[in-house]
């Protein structure tokens, strides 16, 4: 793909182009050359370079991260001057967060790639719009002016093959102002102005130019230069943090991502492997085999891919329709975790790729995102507003805020594959039902989850199928989930976090039946903000005994001036959750929780035990203080459990905790009704308490000074 040089050549063609801040219309065949400087109305002439003066700019703090706006694939460019057209870059999409010298680069999934591009980060420190968030694509430009995705991957492996460039095409946040509702054409004007103000030396940052109108001709020129395609955007579009039809992409050829599910042995002088077996996930979330690719590799790639695949060997194919007979001879199957970008000429009737060629690995794409791409007809993209509505384009001096889209269900913006898959067979509760439950309780559960590292219990085939824990972030996760780096014993690991209701509902797509958060938030990860005391009954303990024991622990906490809140666990036990001001570290919290548990054992040796031994637990209640260690988790309030009847960990008022209720009284099917019937939150005041572990408290539990 070509970059700056190509755009200049396209701009020099007889199209309506964006040039030096003006829209130059094409000259007709009979027009004299002297008339070529006649200008069409300039939509940017009335915009500003001060972000506070842009349409719908809203002052506010810089968010820690945003989700990128994604384009919808269509079959042809939209027509009219309501659209601009950009070259489709052949690289990695990155969101840059700029706060003076603190630069962060995030992938579309929120993974922090700052360390991968130190030169770009140094140049971003010179960006004049700080604090800001800019959206763009990082590419490698070869000496001949082309860009190449494989060269970019080589650069990330430490093999220089060209110049790293960061093409900036949007600025949804600038100078302390939220510009997500500002029309695109104003945001781009501001961005171009800021890039033009960069001092000498910031050579890696480039403004991603565009052409106004004439989409068919722009696409024709782009394809003529063997580019990947173009991205067309409504000039009045807001910045939507989701896939949108106001941004559309049109490809010159057929090229998309596929999941690698296996490989064949090499033949002749070839090393590593012969061909990769490719697939995509269908609407039932099954991996469908769609052919092999054996071209597009050099020796370095063969070695790298072989190393990656050898780590992922499995005995059986992940494909629902694996190749058979001769096509299956000598195949080694791997877990479907690697995503390859493939160029191909078409599909056979049997849904097999024609003439595929390998273009590179996609570290920024999730395997479960990979489906067979469908192309929308151009008629399904938003139509241009009629010319009688001049405000819609900003072509007059009058400005207005673009009307927001009619709000709909969150489920309309979160992709669910196989939504009718049954997760709880006893009641027939499906993946869609689980997603709807989380949308219903979002206001209640999110304050207990946002910005906390999470451990997730995933049961992709339902609670009776195989379940497993996942706490580390990877690129297989849905777009709406993010990652946060935490130092472990010897290495740094990226943990899963969520930011909003879209991330919450997307957990249903993953088959998550339990959500277990840390006792600390990411902005102060070494300072926990709550203590959880887990009362876990041993054999022979009745629910009535659990209730009595919980009230005894509550009374002791009150005695030492700590207020706690109670919830069922969705199992046989109970949690008391104690909110704290973030003053203590992990070791102090764990020691204090242990001392509380041991004090209760000394006071009531016939009821409690503070050791994990199952042999000693019979007829007693284990006070699990280990929930307060660094990295330990406990099930979240309002989270479902991977248990029969779909129970939920339900917050209660203290007067609701009685021996008459059942430990699993609240479930997916009745908890939303309980919430709507309550006049007040059962945990009212939880986030307003100002309490911390004091010297006096430590002394009362035997920790001394």
N, C-alpha and C positions, 0 to 999 in steps of 0.2 A: 504494500500500500504506500502511496505517496502522501506527503503531508503539505508543508507550506508551499512548495513549488507547484504542486498540483492545483491547489486552490487558486493561486495566481493565474494559472493557465485556464482554469475553468472560468475565473472571473473575467478573463480577457475575451471569452467567447461572447457571442451576441445573445446574452441572457440579461434579465434584470438582475443586477448584482449590487451587493453591499460594498461600497468602495469609499474609503476616506470619509466615513460618516455620512455618506449620501447614497441614495438609491438611484442608480443610473439606469434608465429604461433602454431597451434595445432600439437600435435605429432601424426603421423600416427600409425595404429595398429601394425606395425612391427618394429617401431623405438625403439631403446633402450632409457631408461629414460635419459641417459647422454646427448642425443641430444636435449633435450627439450629447452635448452637455445639458440638455433639457432634463430637469430632475422631476421625478415623481414625488408625491408627498413623502416627507421624511418623518417616519414615526418616532425617531429619536430626538428630533430637533427640540421637542418640548419637554424632554426628560432632564434629569439632573444628575450631577456627579456627587452630590451630597446625599448619602443614604437616607437621612432623616426626612428628605423632601420627596422621596419616591412614593408613588401611589401605594396606599395600604401598608406603609412601613410601620412597624410596631416596636417600640423600645422594650428591651428586656435583656436578661443575662444570656450569655453564650451557652447553648446546650452542650452537654458532654459528647453527644453524637447525634446524627440524624440518619434516617434511612434514605437511600438514594431513590430518585424517581427513575422508573424503568419504562422503556418504550415497548409498544405492542407491534408485533410483526404484521405487516400488511403487504398486499400484492402490488401496489403502485403508489407513487407519491400523491399526496393530496394536492388539489389545484387551488390557485388563488394567492393573492398577496397577504392573506391572513397567516401564511406559513413561511417559516424560514427553513433552510436545508443546510445541514452540516455534514462533513465527511464522517463516515463511521471509522473510528480509529481501531487499530489492530493491537490492542494491549490490555492492560488491567485497569478496571474502573477503581478510582480511589476518591475518598472524601477527605479533604484536608481541614483540620481544625487548627486555627492560627490564633494564638493568644500571646502576643509579643514574641519572646524567644521560645515559648513552649509550643512545639509543633507536634501534631499527631496525625498520622495517616492511617485511614481505616479502609478495609475492603467493603464491598457491598453487604457483607454479613456482619460487619462491625469488628472484624479481627484486626488487631493492631499490627500494621506493617511498617511502623515508623523506622525500625532498625534496618529495614531492607533498602531504604533510599536516603542515606545520610546527605548526599549532595543536594537532592531536591529539598530536603528539610532546611538546609542552610540557606538556600535561595528563598524559601518561603518566609524566613525570618525578616527578609527585606520587603515583604509585601506591605504596601502602604495602607491597606484597609483594616488592619488588626484593631480589635478582635473580629475574626471572620471565619466563615466556613465556605470553602470553595469546592466545586465538583469538577472532576476532570478524568483524564485517562493518561496513564503513563505508558510510553512506548519507547522502543529503541529505534533510532534513525541510523540507517547504514550510510556509508560514504556516498552512495549514489543517490541519496535522498529518499529512498524507500524505507518503510518500516516493516519489521518482521516479528511475528509473535514468538517464533522459536529463538530469535536473537535476544528477545526480552527474557525468556526463560534461561538462556545461557548467562545473561548478565546477573540474574538472581543466583546462579550457581557460582558466581565469581569469575566467569569467563567473559572478558570484554569483547564486544563485537560491534560496537557503535556508540552513539550518544544517547544517554537517557534524557528524554524530554517529558514534561508534564503539561499536556494540553488542557487548559482551563476553559470550560464552556458554561459554567453557571456559578452564581454566588447567592445562595439562599439566606446568608446571614452576613452582615457587614457593619462595622462601627457601632456595635451594641444595638443593632436593629434587626428584627426578624423581617426578612423580605420574601417569605414563602408565599404570601398573598399578592406580592407585587407582580405585575405583568412581566413575562419573560423578556420582552424587548427592552424594558427599562433595566432589568438586572444585567443583561448582556452589555448594555451601553456603559453601565457603571463598571462592570468587570473589565471591559476593554480600556476604559480610562485608567483604571488602577494598574493594569499590566503595562500600559504605556508609561506610567510613572516609575516603574522599577528602575533602580540604579544600575549602572553598568556592572556586569559580573553575574547577574541572575540569569544566566543563559539557559538554564533548564526549563524555565517557565515560559509558556507560549499561550497566546490567546487563540482559542479555537474559532476561526472565522466562519461566516455563514453567507448564504445567498438568499435573497428575498424573492419568493415566488419562483415560477418556472421550474417546478419540481421535476417534471419529466425530462427536461433538458439537462438539469443538474445530474440526475441519475444516469442519463445516457453518457455524459462526459465522464462521470466517476467510473462507470463500468468500462468505458473505453480505455481508461488508464489502469484497468485490472484491479480496481479498489474493491473492498469488501461490500460497500454499499453506502447509503446515506441515512441520516436520522432527520426526520422532519418534525418541527415543533410549532404549535400555535403561538403566535407572537403575544397573545394576551393570556397565556396559560400561567397559572400559579405553579409553585413548586410542590408537587404532591409526593409524599413519601410512600409511594406504592407504584405498581404498574398502572400506566395511564394510557388512554387513547388520545390524549392531547399531545403526546410524544409518540411517534411511530417510526419504525425502522423498515427499510426496504433493502433487500440484499441483491447484489448483482448475480450471484450464483447460489448454489445450494451448499450451505455450510452450517453446521450446528455441533453441539456437544453430544457425545455418547459415553455410556458407562462401559468400562473394560471388565469383562467377566471371565477372561481366561486367555491363554496364548498357546501357540503351537511351537514345536521344537524347530530349531534352525536347520537348514539344509545347505549343502555345498560348503562354501567358505564363510558363510554368514555366522555370526556369533550371537549369543543371547537368546533370541527367539525368532520364529519365522513370521508369524502374523498375530495380531491382537483380535480377540473375539469381542464384538461390540453389541450393545443392547441399549434399550431405553425402558423407562417405567411407563406402563399403560395406566388406564383409568382405574384399574383394580389394584394398583400398586405392585404389579408383578413385573419382573424384569424380562423383556422380550428380546430374544436374539434377533439381530438384523444384519449379520454378515461379518466378514473379516477385513482387516486392513493390513497390508504388508509393505506399503511404500511410504516414503516420507521420512525415513530414519537414516541417521548417520551412525558411526561407531560409538560416538559419545552418548547419543540418545539410546541406542540399543543397550549399552551398559547400564545407564541410569534407570531405564524402565525395567530391565531385568531385575535389578536390585530392589526396586519398589515392589514388583510383583511377587518376588520370592518371600517377602515378609507377609504376604496375604494368602498363602496357599490354603485350599480347602479340599475336602475329599469329593464333594458333590457339586454339581453346577448350581449357580444362583439363578440361572435362566429358567423361566417357566416352560420354555420350548427349546431346550438345548439342541444343538445340531446332532445328527445321528449318523451311523454308518461311517463311510469314509471321512466325512467332514469332522467326525469326533475322534479320529485316530490321533493318538499322541498329544491330546489336549491336556493342559494342566489348568485346573480351575482356580480362580482366586475370588476373594471376597469383593463384592461390587462397591469399591471405595474410590477408585481412580476414575477421573473424567478426562476424556480426550476430545480435542476439537478436530473435527473431520470435515474435509471438503469432498464433495461427491457430485456425480452428474445427475442422479435421479434414483428412483425406486423401481424395483421389479414388482410384478403382480403379487409375488409371495412376500412383499415387504422386506426385501433384501436390498442393501445399498449397491448402487452401480458405481464402479470406478472410484472407490474411496481412497483418499490420501491423508495421512496423518499430518496435522499442523502443529500440535503441541498439547501438553497437559494443562488443564485448567485447575489451578489450585484455589481459585476464587469461586468455584461453582460446586453446588451440592449434588451428589448423585441422584437424590430423590427429587430434585428439580427437573431432571432430564427426562423429557418426554418427546415423542415425535412432534416436531413443531408443526403447528397448523397456521396457515396464513389467512388473516381476515381480508375480505374484499375491501377496497378503498371506501366504498359507500358506508361502511360501518364506523368510520372515524368521525369525530364531531364535525358537523358542517360549519362553514364560515357564516358569521352573522351577516345579515343583509346590509347593503351599503347605506340604507337609511338610518342605520344606528352607528353614527360616527364615533361615539364614545367607546365602542367595543374595541377599536384598534388603537385608540389614543392619538388619532390623526388630527384632532382639534386641540385647542388649548385647554379644554375641559377634561378633567380626569375623574375616574370613579373606581372604586374597588371592584374587582371582578366578583361576580356573584358566586358564592360557594356552591359546590355541588350539593344536591339534596342528600342529606345523610341517610345511610342505609345500614343494614345489619353488618356487624364486623365480619360475619361469615362470608359476605359478598366480596371481601378483600383478602381473605385467607384461603389459600388453595387446600382443599381436602380431597385426597385421592381415596377411592373406595369408601365413601362416607357411610355406606350401609353395613360396613363390617361390624359384627357384633363383638363388643368388648366385655360385656357382662351377660353371659348367656341366661342366667336365672330370670332376669327381667327383659332380656332382649335389648339392652341399652347399646346403642351404636356409637360409632365415632362421631357422627353428626350430633347425637344427643349429648355426648360429653362436651363437644365444642359449644353447644348452646348453653349448657350448664355454666361453663366458665364465662361466657358472655353475660349471663344473668347475674353472676356473683362478682363480676370484675371490680366493682366499687369497693366491695368488702375485702377481697383477697389481695388485690394489688398493693395496698400499703404495707403488707407483710412480705412482699416478694421483690418489689422493684429495687434494683441495684444491690441485690444480695446474691452471692455465688450460690448456685443451685446444684443439688444432686437429684436426678430424676430416675424414677422407676418406670422403665419402658416395657410395655407388653404389646408389641406390634400385632400379635394375633389374638389379643384379648387376655383377660386375667387367667384363663385356664391354659394358655400357651406358655411358651418360654418367656420369662421376664428377666431384665438385667438392669443394673445401675449404670447411669452415665453422668459424669460430673464435668468432664473436660469438653471444651468447645472444639468442634471441627467443622469443616466446610460442607459436611453433609446435612447440617441443620437448616431449618427454614430461615428465610431472609429476615424475619422479624426478631430473631434471637441474636444476642451479641456475646462477645467474649471479654474476659477481664484477666489480665496476667497476675498470677500470685506466685511468690517465691515459695517453693517447697524445700525439702531438705537440701538437695543439691542442684536442682534445676528450677526453671520457671515453667509453670503450667498455665494454660488458658482455661478458665472456668466459664461455665454457661451463666449468663445473666439475661434478664428481660427488662424492658423499659415501659411497656404499654400493653393495652388490651390485645393488640394484634399478636404480640409475642405470646401472651397467655393462651389465646385461642389456638395458636399454631402448635401448642404442645399436644393438642388432641390429634393433629396430623401425625405426630410422632408416636402415638399410642402411649402417651405418658399417663399413668394412672395414679402416680404419687409424686408430690413436689416437696422436697426437703431443703429449706434454705439454711444458710449460715446464720449465726447470731450477730453478724456485723454487716455493715454496708461497705461498698467498694471505696467510697471516698475516705474512710478511716478503717481500713480492714483489720488493723491491729488493735482496735478499740471496740469491743463488743457492746451492743446496746440493749441486751436482754439476757436473762438467765432462764433456762428451762429446766424444771424439775419433773422428771418422768416417773410416774408411779406405775410400775409394771408388776402385776400380780403373778405369784407363783401358783402351782397346782393347788386346788382346794380352796382358793380364795373366791368369795362371792362378790357380786357387784355392791351389795350393801357394805361389805367390809372395805372395799375400795373407797366408797363415798366417805365413810367414817375416817379413814386414814388421810384422805385428801383434806378434810376439814381440820384435822389435827395439824397437818403441815401448814395450812393457811394460817391457823391461829399462831403458830410459832413464828412464821414470817412477820405477821402483824406485831408480835411481841418485840421483834428486833427492828420495827419501824420500816418494814418493806411491804408494799401492796402487790398482790399477785392476781392474775386473771386465769380463769379455769376454762378448759376445753376438753371434750372427748378426743380420743385419738383415732376413732373409727375402728379401733380394736377393742381389747379388754381393759385398757388402761386409761389414765387421765394425765394431762399435762397441766402444771401450774407455770404460767409464763410471767416473769417479773421484768417489766421495762426498766432500763437503767440509763442514766446519763453516761456518755462515753468517756469515762475517766480511767477505768481499770483496764489492764492488759489481760491477755488470755490466761496466763499462769495464775494471776491473782483471782480471776473469776473462777477458774477450775478449783483452786484451793478452797475458796470460800464455799462453793457449791458442795464440795466434798465434806467440808466441816459441818454444813447444815445437815446433810444426810446422816453423818455420823452422830450428830447431836440427837437427831430423831431416833436413831437406833439405841443410843444410851437411855433415852427417856422411855422408849417403848420397845424393848428388845423382843417382846412377844409378837409384835406387828411388823417390824421393819428389818431390812437387811441392806447393807451398802456395798456388798460384793456381788460379782456377776455369777458366782457359782450356782449352777442349776440344782446341784445336790442339796445345797443349804437353803434354797429358795422355797421349798415346799411348805405351804401354810403361811408364807410371809410375803411381804410386798417389797420388791427391790426398788429403792430410790436411785434411779440412774442419773447420777450427777455428771457422767462422762459426756452428756449432750453439750456440755459447756467447754469442751476442749477446742483448740484451734482446728478448724477443718471439720469438726463434727456437725451434724445436722439433726433436725427433728422435723416431723411432718408439719406442714404449714396449716394454720387455721384456714378452714374452708376447702382444703385439698381433699380429693377423693383418695380412696385406698384400694389397693389391688386385692380386694377380698370379696367374698360372696355377698350379694345384695347391694353392692356399690355404696358402702358407707362413706361418710364424710367426717373429717375432724372438725367438730362444731363448737364454736365459742358459746359459753353459757353465762348467764348471771349466776351468782353464787346461790341464790335461792332456788334456782332450777336444778341444781345438783342434788338429786334425791335418790333414795333406793328404789323408788317406784319406776324410774325411767330405765330404759335399756341402754347398754353401753354403745350400741350401734343404732340408736333411735333415729338419727338423722342421716339421710341418704340423698343421692342425686335427685331423686324424684320428689322429695318433700322439703329439702332445705330452702330452695328459692321461695316457696310459699311461706315458710317460717319468717324469712327475712322481710317479706312484704307485709306480714301481719304485725311485726314488732313495731312499737312506737319509737323505741330507742335502740341503739346499738348495744348488744349485751356487754361489749367491752368499751363502753363509753368512757372517755377519759384516758384510754390506754396511751395515746401518743402525747398527752399533756402532762404526764407525771414527771416530776423533777426529783428523782431519787437516785442515789448511788451508794456503793459499798463504803461505809465509813469505818473509822478506827473503833468506834463504840460497837458497831455490828460485828466486826472481826473479833473483838474481845469476847462478845457474848457467845460466839460459837467456838471459842477456845483457840483462836489463832494468835492471841496476845497482841502486842503492839505491832 
